């Protein structure tokens, strides 16, 4: 692994001279295969064309991006597109002009494009509020085509970052994270990835440890310097917070509610520890099926 004195500068959205980073190499990705359903394929094309024609920047994510980066294909029911939050109203207007309904499902992170039984997700953050889409997502984007329409592919680093926090009981994106690392380890901008996780670096370290367990023959592809940095932080952990803080809610909106609603822990999604306010969390939590919340309550009471 070659290191060449370059470091990611998020404020500038570019690389600047430094002393600890690796050379970025060009990556060629294959365009994902289009969905088999002709109506679905037509809908995806209409969404992408509407945004492109009205110059709304967007990045293809989700299953399409996973296939483009790793070659792994699986069935998908929708198209995931990353946009900036400030571009939501322009995106909604562009879709409306093409006869596509736009709905702001969760104002802090997700909107949808809808037509009949088909949908596309327009994501401008993550559900926990930690991964906002900004200009720097677009600088390293790669060109692809989706159903014949030119588009931009979400970088592997941002996919890893956002997927690493999806650890629900009914959905765990850890396998996607490991497959992305395996497919792109030699071309990842590891400095940018470290920057993305910031104070939540333990989440990245946990996935890298799991990567070595799942793919032991590929363990060496994670740069030694990255592991040394992260493990050195573990050897000198920060002091515990003065309050009982629960950061599990950053990984699952559901499975740690017993701790913050009944156990007295402070929800790390709230300021000053996290980016969300009470309105965001009330709306986001209200969508959890009551049957699952009831089970969590019974477990918390020991019944």
C-alpha angles and dihedrals in degrees: 000000000000122000119193116176100268127126135188115253107197095189092057095035091226143080121277132186114279138136112250113051138096130241114265113231129203114264124202115204128190119236111251118252113259120251115270095234110090095207091050091047090051091050093051090050091051092051094048093044092049092053094042095048091052093045096243105156113231138166126213112237138156122054093345091056092045090055093046092051100037108017090238112135127193136162116280132190098199147014121255117213125179117216135165116264090235089059096056097098092047090049092049091049093049091050092047091055087057093050095257120132118232121203127184096221098177114008094209097057121348144055130169139220110214137190118161109306094342125093143174125202118229106200123190097167141357124276091253091052095239101110110054117178110243138166093278091066089067102047096075095035117133127220119250138154124239114197087341095308118120111243143155124255121228108245117254091238093060091044091053091047096051096039093049091073096051101100105140123150091245095038130032118174095190093109090054090052092051093046090050091051091048093049097043107025093114094052103034118121093233094184091057090047091052090048092051093057093045111159089004092066092129089071090057092046091052091055092047091051089049089048090058090049096048097040106025093167089059097045091104091062091076103085114253090227091059093052092045091053094049096042091048088058089052091053090058104033120191117257115272116262117261090244134052097267122187115202092173089095087068087064101037129016090204116033097062099044089101088063098049099033099039109008098058097242121143114246108240090211090072124086132291088032098035140019103248132095130212095265091056093049096044092054094042094048094045090067093064108106109256091228090065093044090051090055091051090050093052091050091049091054091047094239 
